[in-house]
Amino acid sequence: MNSIRTLISLILVFNIYGCSLMFDDGIDDYLKESESKSLEVPVNSNVRPIVDFYPLPQGASSDVEDLYEVPLPQQVFSSGTTNEVRLHKLGEIRWIYVETLPSSAWPIMKDFWSGNKYGLSEEDPNTGIIESKLVELNGLQTKLVMKIEHGIRQASSEIFISHVSLNDSDEWIRIAGEENLEEKILLSALDFLSESSSSGGTSLVALNLNVGQKAILKQNEDSSSFIELNLEYARAWAAVDRALKEALITVIDLDREAGVFFVDFSNEEEKGFIRNMFTRSKSSGGSFRISVEKVGNDKCIVTVGGDSEDSKLFERDLLSEINQSLS
């Protein structure tokens, strides 16, 4: 009996040893390594030289903290979870604001045109334009053109409608007066969006419409901050005015021609975001000058200036609150 047990033990040992040889994982290969000669590159060779893609700044010290100043990351705000839909008006311009991405608003608006009496004639998901069929109005050939764009807020859309007619020069021009159907169609589209499901999906062909947010909080090289608004001056001014009211920031004076809002607050009077901002920093608040400056036909920048050195610490926080309230 003992001899049989011994034989079985030997067989097991040989099997285990054989398996270890068969499935060698090379875990001990480093013990076999030895030092070799350094690689010498011939002087007259065609070897590509080493390029330093991350050179140190000239005059920089060896202290790591003095080498680079990392800028603040771009801030991104959501449009909320209310799925709000509302009609905006500025002079003769009207548009629909909806808290959903343009790629999600696109299929809903296609269904809107397919289901009404004007019909759908042309569509271009790359530009966000949908055109109705021709509509005869008092002997004129007219059509309705819808444009879907990214809104000011993150994950929001703006929908515009133009009612145009064909003139004698074969040019499409906007119809003026009571015959214009823009407000009527916008109200119909507003009702359609309100009744449509917010989880209707997204259009893959219209994903590029999600690019192009109209308000971005940026930072200059001198670490000062500003909001870049891809809007004409009238809309930029109105948007900042509405944002200040939504953020419950009291405006004590303003000058639209100069593009300036004056605000003033203190710990004792202000509530919410503003009070928390100054409480954290042990400041008594102060006066701020919020400027809206036109830098192009369709671009403006918003900056904040304080009346003291201490208030400069809060300029980015105030711009951040304004940017979050823009719509």
C-alpha positions in Angstrom: 0.0 0.0 0.0 2.8 2.4 0.9 4.5 1.7 -2.4 1.3 2.6 -4.3 1.0 5.9 -2.4 4.7 6.7 -3.2 4.1 5.9 -6.9 1.1 8.2 -7.0 3.0 11.0 -5.3 5.8 10.7 -7.8 3.4 10.8 -10.7 1.7 14.0 -9.3 5.1 15.7 -8.8 6.2 14.9 -12.4 2.8 16.1 -13.8 3.0 19.4 -11.9 6.6 19.9 -12.9 5.8 19.1 -16.5 2.8 21.6 -16.5 5.1 24.3 -15.1 7.5 23.8 -18.0 4.7 23.7 -20.6 3.0 26.9 -19.2 6.1 28.9 -18.3 4.9 32.5 -17.9 8.4 34.0 -17.9 8.0 35.6 -14.5 11.6 34.9 -13.5 13.1 36.0 -16.9 14.4 39.2 -15.4 16.9 37.2 -13.4 18.6 36.3 -16.6 19.1 39.9 -17.8 22.5 41.3 -18.0 23.8 44.8 -18.7 24.6 45.6 -22.3 26.5 48.4 -24.1 24.9 51.7 -24.7 23.4 52.4 -28.2 25.8 54.5 -30.2 24.3 56.4 -33.1 26.7 57.1 -36.0 27.3 60.8 -36.5 26.7 60.8 -40.3 23.6 58.7 -40.2 20.1 59.5 -41.4 18.5 58.9 -38.0 15.8 61.3 -37.3 16.8 63.8 -34.5 15.0 63.9 -31.2 12.5 66.8 -31.1 11.4 68.3 -27.7 7.7 68.8 -28.1 7.4 70.2 -24.6 10.4 72.6 -24.1 10.7 74.6 -20.9 9.9 78.3 -21.2 13.0 80.5 -21.6 14.2 81.9 -18.3 12.2 79.4 -16.2 13.6 78.3 -12.9 14.0 74.7 -11.8 11.0 75.1 -9.5 8.1 73.2 -11.0 5.5 75.7 -9.8 7.2 78.5 -11.7 7.2 76.6 -15.1 3.6 76.8 -16.1 0.4 78.4 -14.9 -2.5 76.1 -15.7 -5.6 78.0 -16.9 -9.0 77.4 -15.4 -11.1 74.9 -17.2 -14.0 76.0 -19.4 -17.2 76.0 -17.4 -20.2 74.1 -18.7 -23.8 74.5 -17.4 -26.8 72.5 -18.1 -30.1 74.1 -19.1 -32.0 72.5 -16.3 -34.4 69.6 -16.0 -37.7 71.5 -16.5 -37.9 70.9 -20.3 -39.1 74.5 -20.5 -40.5 75.8 -23.8 -41.2 79.5 -24.2 -41.6 82.2 -26.8 -39.1 85.1 -26.9 -39.6 88.5 -28.6 -37.1 91.3 -29.4 -38.4 94.0 -31.6 -39.8 92.3 -34.7 -37.7 89.1 -34.1 -39.4 86.2 -32.4 -38.1 82.8 -31.6 -38.8 79.7 -29.5 -36.5 78.6 -26.7 -36.6 75.0 -25.8 -34.5 73.1 -23.3 -33.3 70.3 -25.5 -30.5 69.7 -27.9 -31.0 70.8 -31.6 -30.5 67.2 -32.7 -33.5 66.3 -30.5 -35.6 69.3 -31.6 -34.9 68.5 -35.3 -37.1 65.3 -35.7 -39.9 66.9 -33.7 -40.0 69.9 -36.0 -39.9 67.7 -39.1 -43.0 66.0 -37.7 -44.6 69.4 -37.1 -44.2 70.4 -40.8 -45.2 67.0 -42.1 -48.5 67.2 -40.1 -49.7 70.7 -40.9 -51.3 72.2 -44.1 -48.1 73.9 -45.3 -46.2 70.6 -45.6 -42.4 70.0 -45.8 -40.6 70.7 -49.0 -36.8 70.7 -48.2 -34.7 70.0 -45.2 -31.0 70.3 -44.5 -29.7 68.9 -41.1 -26.3 70.3 -41.7 -27.6 73.9 -41.6 -30.7 73.3 -39.5 -33.1 74.7 -42.1 -36.5 73.3 -42.9 -38.7 74.8 -45.7 -42.4 74.5 -46.3 -44.1 73.9 -49.6 -45.0 77.0 -51.7 -47.9 79.0 -50.3 -49.8 81.3 -52.6 -50.7 84.6 -50.9 -52.5 87.4 -52.8 -51.0 86.2 -56.0 -47.4 85.9 -54.6 -45.4 82.7 -54.2 -44.3 82.5 -50.6 -42.8 79.9 -48.3 -42.0 79.5 -44.6 -38.3 78.8 -43.6 -37.5 77.4 -40.1 -34.0 77.6 -38.7 -32.9 75.5 -35.7 -29.8 76.6 -33.8 -28.0 75.9 -30.6 -29.2 78.2 -27.8 -27.3 80.3 -25.4 -27.4 77.8 -22.6 -25.9 74.3 -22.8 -28.3 71.7 -24.2 -30.8 74.2 -25.4 -32.2 75.2 -28.9 -33.6 78.3 -30.5 -36.1 78.0 -33.3 -36.7 80.9 -35.8 -39.2 81.2 -38.6 -39.1 83.5 -41.6 -42.0 84.1 -44.0 -40.5 85.1 -47.4 -41.9 85.8 -50.9 -40.3 85.7 -54.3 -40.0 89.2 -55.9 -39.5 90.2 -59.5 -35.8 89.7 -59.3 -36.2 86.1 -58.2 -35.0 86.9 -54.7 -36.6 85.7 -51.5 -37.4 88.6 -49.2 -39.2 88.8 -45.9 -42.9 89.7 -45.9 -43.8 92.7 -43.8 -47.1 93.7 -42.4 -50.2 91.8 -41.3 -49.7 89.2 -44.1 -46.7 87.8 -42.3 -47.4 84.4 -40.8 -44.3 84.0 -38.6 -46.0 84.6 -35.3 -48.9 82.3 -36.1 -46.6 79.5 -37.1 -44.4 80.0 -34.1 -47.3 79.7 -31.8 -48.4 76.5 -33.5 -44.8 75.1 -33.2 -44.8 76.2 -29.5 -47.9 74.2 -28.8 -46.6 71.2 -30.8 -43.3 71.2 -28.8 -45.3 71.5 -25.5 -47.4 68.5 -26.4 -44.5 66.4 -27.7 -42.5 64.0 -25.6 -39.2 65.3 -24.4 -37.7 61.8 -24.7 -38.4 61.4 -28.4 -34.8 60.6 -29.2 -32.2 62.3 -31.3 -31.4 62.6 -34.9 -27.9 61.3 -35.9 -27.8 63.3 -39.1 -28.4 66.5 -37.1 -25.7 66.0 -34.5 -23.5 68.7 -35.9 -26.2 71.2 -34.9 -25.3 70.6 -31.2 -22.0 72.4 -31.8 -22.0 76.2 -31.6 -23.0 77.3 -28.1 -23.7 81.0 -28.2 -22.2 81.9 -24.7 -18.8 80.7 -23.5 -17.0 81.8 -20.3 -13.3 82.4 -21.3 -10.1 83.6 -19.7 -7.5 86.1 -21.0 -3.8 85.6 -20.8 -3.7 88.0 -17.8 -6.1 85.7 -16.0 -9.1 88.1 -16.4 -12.4 86.5 -17.4 -15.1 87.4 -19.9 -18.2 85.9 -21.5 -18.1 85.6 -25.3 -21.6 86.0 -26.8 -22.1 85.0 -30.5 -25.0 87.4 -30.8 -25.7 90.8 -32.2 -25.6 93.7 -29.7 -29.4 94.0 -29.2 -29.8 90.4 -28.3 -26.7 90.3 -26.1 -27.9 93.3 -24.1 -31.3 91.8 -23.7 -29.8 88.4 -22.7 -27.6 89.9 -20.0 -30.5 92.1 -18.7 -32.7 89.0 -18.4 -29.8 87.0 -16.8 -29.3 89.6 -14.1 -33.0 89.5 -13.2 -33.1 85.7 -13.2 -30.0 85.6 -10.9 -31.8 88.1 -8.5 -29.0 90.7 -9.0 -30.3 94.2 -8.5 -29.3 96.7 -11.1 -29.1 100.2 -9.6 -28.4 102.0 -12.9 -27.8 101.2 -16.6 -26.8 102.8 -19.8 -27.8 100.9 -22.9 -25.9 103.1 -25.4 -22.7 102.6 -23.4 -23.5 99.0 -22.8 -23.1 99.2 -19.0 -25.0 97.8 -16.0 -24.2 99.0 -12.5 -24.9 96.6 -9.6 -24.2 97.0 -5.9 -24.8 94.6 -3.0 -23.6 93.7 0.5 -23.8 90.8 3.0 -26.7 92.4 4.9 -28.9 92.9 1.9 -28.2 90.2 -0.6 -29.3 86.6 -0.5 -28.5 83.3 -2.2 -25.5 83.1 -4.5 -24.2 86.7 -4.0 -24.3 86.6 -0.2 -22.6 83.2 -0.1 -19.9 84.5 -2.5 -18.9 87.4 -0.2 -19.4 85.4 3.1 -16.9 82.8 1.9 -14.3 85.5 1.2 -15.1 87.7 4.2 -15.8 90.7 2.0 -18.4 93.4 2.5 -19.4 93.3 -1.2 -19.1 96.4 -3.3 -20.1 97.9 -6.6 -19.6 96.3 -10.0 -19.7 97.5 -13.6 -21.0 94.9 -16.0 -20.1 95.9 -19.6 -21.5 94.5 -22.9 -19.1 95.4 -25.7 -19.7 94.9 -29.4 -16.6 93.3 -31.1 -18.2 92.3 -34.4 -21.5 92.2 -36.3 -22.6 89.0 -34.5 -20.3 88.9 -31.5 -20.1 90.7 -28.1 -18.1 90.2 -24.9 -19.3 90.7 -21.3 -16.8 91.8 -18.7 -17.1 92.7 -15.0 -15.1 95.4 -13.2 -15.1 96.2 -9.5 -14.5 99.4 -7.5 -11.9 97.9 -5.3 -8.9 95.5 -5.4 -10.8 93.1 -3.1 -13.8 92.9 -5.5 -11.6 91.6 -8.3 -11.5 88.3 -6.6 -15.2 87.8 -7.4 -15.4 88.9 -11.0 -15.2 85.4 -12.4 -17.8 84.2 -9.9 -20.2 86.9 -10.9 -19.6 86.2 -14.6 -20.1 82.5 -13.9 -23.5 83.3 -12.4 -24.5 85.5 -15.3 -23.4 82.9 -17.8 -25.5 80.2 -16.0 -28.6 82.5 -16.1 -28.3 83.5 -19.8 -31.1 82.3 -22.0 
